[in-house]
Amino acid sequence: LKPSGEGIDIGPSLSAAAGNGWKTMSIPLSCFGKAGLDLTKLQSPLAIKTATKLDISVSRIAMGTSAQGMVSC
């Protein structure tokens, strides 16, 4: 995967959710453009890069409209 752009930092949202059970996280598509990502060159629907150990479970990834768990750009 070689995205054009640095990606979106969801670290603060993950830290806030740690140890609190299942959470919904919503990322506006406009955030990807603001981060310099070109969605026309998307090769992978999800990539997570960390500097430390991460233990995470993902149950669903979908495109849609939701204000629940909104991540700010």
C-alpha positions in Angstrom: 0.0 0.0 0.0 1.4 3.3 -1.0 -1.2 6.0 -0.3 -0.7 9.5 -1.5 -0.8 11.4 1.8 -0.1 10.7 5.5 -3.4 9.4 6.5 -5.7 10.3 9.4 -4.6 10.2 13.0 -7.3 8.4 15.0 -5.0 7.9 18.0 -6.8 10.3 20.3 -10.2 8.6 19.5 -8.7 5.1 20.1 -7.1 6.3 23.4 -10.4 7.7 24.6 -12.3 4.4 23.8 -9.7 2.1 25.3 -11.2 -0.3 27.8 -14.7 1.0 27.3 -16.1 -1.8 25.1 -17.4 -1.6 21.5 -17.4 1.9 20.0 -18.5 3.4 16.7 -16.0 5.6 14.9 -17.1 7.8 12.0 -14.6 9.6 9.7 -16.0 12.1 7.3 -14.8 11.5 3.7 -13.7 15.1 3.6 -11.0 14.3 6.2 -9.3 12.0 3.7 -9.0 14.9 1.2 -7.7 17.3 3.9 -5.1 14.7 4.8 -3.9 14.6 1.2 -5.2 11.2 0.4 -6.3 10.6 -3.2 -9.3 8.2 -3.0 -9.1 7.5 -6.8 -5.8 5.7 -6.0 -7.2 3.6 -3.1 -5.6 0.2 -3.1 -6.8 -1.0 0.3 -10.0 -0.1 2.2 -8.3 0.0 5.6 -4.7 0.2 6.8 -3.6 0.9 10.4 -0.1 2.0 11.2 1.1 2.3 14.8 4.2 3.2 16.6 3.4 0.9 19.5 1.5 -2.3 20.2 -2.3 -2.1 19.3 -5.0 -4.6 20.3 -8.1 -3.8 18.3 -11.1 -5.7 16.9 -13.1 -4.4 13.9 -16.6 -5.7 13.3 -17.7 -3.6 10.4 -16.4 -1.0 7.9 -19.0 0.8 5.8 -19.6 4.0 3.9 -22.6 5.9 5.0 -23.8 8.8 7.2 -23.4 8.7 10.9 -22.6 11.4 13.5 -21.9 8.7 16.2 -18.3 8.6 17.2 -17.3 11.4 14.8 -13.6 12.0 14.4 -12.5 15.5 13.8 -10.1 16.2 10.9 
